Amino acid sequence: MLLLRTTGDDGSSFIRTDQLDGETDWKLRRAVPFTQSLASDEELFNIPGAQVYAEKPKKDIYDFIGNFILPDN
């Protein structure tokens, strides 16, 4: 999961994963700082040249590669 933006000012969110791994505690995750600082969700679609990479689904739920890539200025 690549968290781009939340409603909280600091970009934090608590996520439940009990359906995936059986753990019932909430995990703290933080949004990508650049996208969290945008004024609105709509601005996510107006970042020229930005890309999201997420590897294909696999059985190992403890290993995930995902990146938010901004173009070089």
N, C-alpha and C positions, 0 to 999 in steps of 0.2 A: 504494500500500500504506500502510495506516495501522497502525502497530505500537503495540498497546495495552499489552502486558506481555511480559517475558522472564523467564527463570530467573536471569539475572544480577542482582546487587544494584543496579547502576547503570543497568539498563535498556538496555544496549547489545547489539547483535547485528550480526554480519557476514553480509551477504547476497550471494549470487552472482547476477549478471544476464546471464551469458554466453548463455543461451538467448534473451534478449530483444534485447540490443544487441551481442553478440559480444565484449564486454569481459570478460577473464578475472580481473581483480582483484576482490577482495572489497570491498564498500562497507559502511562503518560506518553504522548507523542506530540511533536511540535511541527508546525507548518514550515515550509521553505520560507526563510526570512524575506526574500525579494517579493514573492507573491503575497505574503501576509501583509506587506506594507502598501499594497495597492488600495485605492479608495473604494473599489467595488468589485464584485465577482465578475462583472462584464469585462473589466479591464484584463482579465486572464486571457481573453480571446483576442486582445489587441496588442500583444507583445511581438513585434516583428522578429521573425527568425527563431523564436523560442521553440524548444522541442522537449518532449517527455519521452524518456526511454524506460520501459518496463519489460523485464524478461518474461518469457512465456510461462504459463502456469506449470507447476511441478508439485510432486508429493511432499517434498521437504519444506514444511511451513516455517522453519527456523532460519532459512537462508533466502534472501530476496535481493535482487539488484535492480534498483530503479534510480533514475537521475532526472533532474530538471536542468536543462542546458540552455544557457543564454548565449546569443551570438557575441562574438568579439566586437568590441567597439573600435 
